[in-house]
Amino acid sequence: MAGSYPSLTGRPAIVTGGSRGLGREMALALAAAGASVAVIGSRASSTLDETVAEARRRGRGNAIGLVADVTDYTQCEAAVASTIAAFGRVDVLINNAGLGMRRVSETFNIQPTRFWETDPEAWRDIIEINLNGAFNMARAAVPHMVAQGFGKLINISTSDQTMVRRGYSPYGPSKAGLEAASRVWAQDLAGTGVDVNVYLPGGAADTDLLPPSPDKKGADGNLLPASIMRRMIGWLCADDSNGTTGARFVARLWDETLPAFEAASRARSPSVDKPAIM
């Protein structure tokens, strides 16, 4: 993680889908920077245990593992309550838990599934986790942030091209919906001290969202390491980004040779008055 952020010391952060992939990388980066991290997995697993153990080793021992299904609001409330019980408050929520197109087809990246061929249960599962799950976690955590006058809500998204790529429905639309929600939430939270931003790798990343293959790559032929998400997650969670809200940041565009503020400016997607989809 580029930069040093003293304000992260002891800062309580929740990372959903934190046991592997992008979530694991962000959780470990925050732990190494001194944050107190609650790593949430959808189920108890050795992977979750190993990530928490590694976070404790890299950080100051302030990491806990929690099991919560983000599609169940009651479980989201319990996860937030457990975080507050462990760390005293919750300052950061990273909505990273996600389900990809493998739920629809294991060959989605070489043989696109047309939307009318998609199993309705697979469609519902992806929307429930990627969009409704982010709402559930935010609904559980944000009132605490508003009450304390401070918070960081970071929603993990995908590239523009993926949102509208043939054969990527409903994954792409679920992330488009999450970005639209993020823009609304940032306006709803204006003046409360709670910032809402979107963060994404900037291309296909080497995670389990892609089918296993000796030649794994994204639709554009490239593949980013999951660790790319470490680049600016510290800045987004630190006081350095206070007041920056309603923005979209691309990890791939973060230049680690630049001062953090300049790097963030270059990694920020241009804002538009009215998003254009069609």
N, C-alpha and C positions, 0 to 999 in steps of 0.2 A: 504494500500500500504506500503510495507516494505521499510524502509530507509527514509532518509531526503535528499532532493535534492534542494539546494538553487537556482540552475540555472533554475528551473522550474518557479520561480516567474515571472509572467508577460509573460511567453513564449506562443505565440499564437499557438494553436493546432486545427486542424480540425478533427472531428471524424464522419465519415459517418455511417449511420445506428445507430446513437447515441441515439435515443430516448428510446431504450429498449434493453434487453438482454446484450450481451457482450459489445456492444458499450456504453450503458448507464453506466455500471460499470467502464469502462475505462474513460469515460468523467467525471464522478463524482470523481474518484480518482485523475485525473489531476487537476480538479478545487480545490479540497481540498488541493492539494500541491501548489496552487498559480498560476497555469497556466490560461491563458485566452483561453476559449474553445468555438469553434463554433460547435454546435451540429447540424448535418444535418439529416433530415428525408426526406423520399420520398414524404411525403404529410403533410399538416397541420393537427395537431391532438392534442387532450388534452394530450396524452402521451408525445409528443414533448414538449409542454408547461410545463408540470409537471417536466420533466427532466431538462429543462433549469432553472426553478425556484429552483429546488433542488441544481443544480450546483452553482447557485448564492448564495444560503444560505450556502453551505459548503465552498465555496471559498471566493473571494473578490469582488463578484458582476460582475466579468468580464466573463460573459457567454452570448452567443447569440444563438438563434435558427434560422436555415435556412432551407428552403424547396428546395430540388433539386433532380431530377431524375438522378442518376449517369449514366444511359444509354444515356443521352442527353448531348453531349459535351458542348453545349451552356449554359446549366444550370450549369454544373460543373465550367465553366469559371466564371459565375456570382457568384457562391458560393465563389470561391477563391477571387474574386474582393471584395465581401462584407466583407469577413474576413479581408482583407488588409485595407479596409476602416475603419473597426471598431477597429482594433488592430495595424495597421501600417505596418504589415508584416505577413508572414506565415512561421513558423519554423517547424511545425510538421504536417504530414498528416497520419492519421490512416485509411486505407482502410478496413473498417469493414462491410460495407453494403453487405448483402448476401441474397440469396434465396436458400432454401433447397429443399429436395425431396418431401415435402408436395405439392409442385407445380405439381408434377407428380402423386402422390397418397397419400391419407390420411392414407393408411395402408402399406406404403412402408417398415416400420420397422418390420412388421410381415408377409407380403406377397410381396416379391420383384417383382418389375416390370422389365421385361426383356427389353433391350434397344429397340428392334424393336416394342415393344408395347407402347412405350412412345410417347405422343402427340408431334409432331414437334414444336408446339408453346411453350410448357412447356420446352422442351430442349433449345430452343432459348432464352427464358426468363432467365433461370438459367445461361447460358453462358454469356448473355448480362450484367447481373448485377455482377456476381462473378468475371468475367475476364475482359470483356471490360469496365465495370464500374470502376474498379480499374485503368485501363489504362487511361480512360478519366480524372479522378481526378488527377492522377499523371501528365498527360500531361498538365493540367491546372496549377498545383501548382509548379512543379519542376523548370520551367524556373525562377521563382521568387527566389527559393532557390539557384539555381546556381548563379544568379546575386548577391546575398548577401553573397555567399561563405559559406552557412551553411543551413542544413536542415536534417530532419529525416523523412524517408518514411517507414511506418510500415504496412505490408500487413498481414491480419489475415487469417490464414489457418486452416487446419484440420489434423487429424492424418494420418500417412502413410497408415494404414489399411483401413481407410475410402476411400482413393483415389482409391483403387482397389477392394473394397468390392462388392460382387455380389449384383446387384439391386440398387447400388448407382450411377449409371450413369444417368445424366451428372454431378451431384454435385461433386463427387470425382474427375473426370477428370478436372472440372473447377478449383478446388483448386490445382491440380497438375500443371495445366497450369500457375496458378498464382505464384506458387513457382518457376517454370522454368523462368517465366518473371522476378521475383525478382532477380534471380541470374544474368540474363543478365543486368538488370537495374543497379545492384551494380557495374558491370564491366564498363558499359557506364559512370557511375558517378564517377568512381575512380579519385581521385585528385581534386574533386570539393568542398569537404567539406560536401557533401550530403551523408548520410548513408542510406542504404536500408537493412531492415531486415524483417524476417518472424516471426510471433508470433502466438501461438495456445494454446488452453487449455490443450491438452494432453489426450483427451477423450471426450465423449459426454457430453455436458453441458446443464443445465436446462434452455432452451430457447424455443421460439416458433418454432424453426426449427424442434422440435419433436412434434408429435401429442399429444394433451392433454390426460392425462390418470391418474387415481389414483395411478398407478404403473409405472410412466414414468421412462424409463431407456434407455441407449444406447444399441447398438448391443452387447457389451461385458458384459451387465448386470449391468453396473455401471452408475452413473450420477454425474457429477461435478457441484458445484454451479457456476452460472455465475460470481460471485464475485471473482473467482479464477484469473480472468484476471487482477485484481488490483495488483497482486503480483509483477510483474516486469515492468509494463508499465511506471512507473516513471523512472526507470533506463534507459529504452530504449529511453525515450524522453529527458533525462537530459544530461548534458555535460559529466557525468561519462562514458557514452558509446561512446563518440566521437571517430571516427576511427574504430569502430566495424561495419563492413558492410558485406553483403553477407552471413549472418548467420541465423540460424533457432533456435528459443528458445521456450521451452515448459513450460508453466506456472506451470503445476503440479509438475515439477522437481525443481522449485525454493524453496530453503530451507531458510525460513525466519529467522532462527537462525544464519545464516552465514553472514559474511561481504558481501556487494553487489557484489563485483568483483568475489569472490569465488562462490557465489550463481549463478551468471550468467554463470560462467564456467561450473558448473554442470548442468545447465538447457539448455545448448547449445547442439544441435544435432551434432554428428560427421560429419565432412565435408568429402565428397567423390569427387575424381577427375571426375568420370563419373557416374551420377545417374543410378541406375539399376531399371527398372520398371518391366520387364518380367523376 
